[in-house]
Amino acid sequence: MTTKRRSQADRDAMTVEIGYALLSAFFLGAVVFAAVAGPAAVWHLPRAVEKSLVVAGGAIGGVLAVIRVIHVLRQHGNRQP
């Protein structure tokens, strides 16, 4: 790490990038959750299957959201001089 002070533009760019990372991660997680857990809401499935789909959708969506945030922020960090 350097001890160089960041300009206001650099700080603003990072703030926007963090917001984009969180928003896109939320959207990705919601879409994946809906795709995995959606059949439980549409069809009458056994209770154990419905619960499994909801838990799996939440876990997969959450993991992918975290991966998305890390990916976006690392890419932004690599672009900085």
Protein Blocks (a to p, Z undefined) as FASTA:
>chain_A
ZZbdcdfklmmmmmmmmmmmmmmmmmmmmmmmmmmmmmmmmpccdfklmmmmmmmmmmmm
mmmmmmmmmmmmmmmmmmpZZ
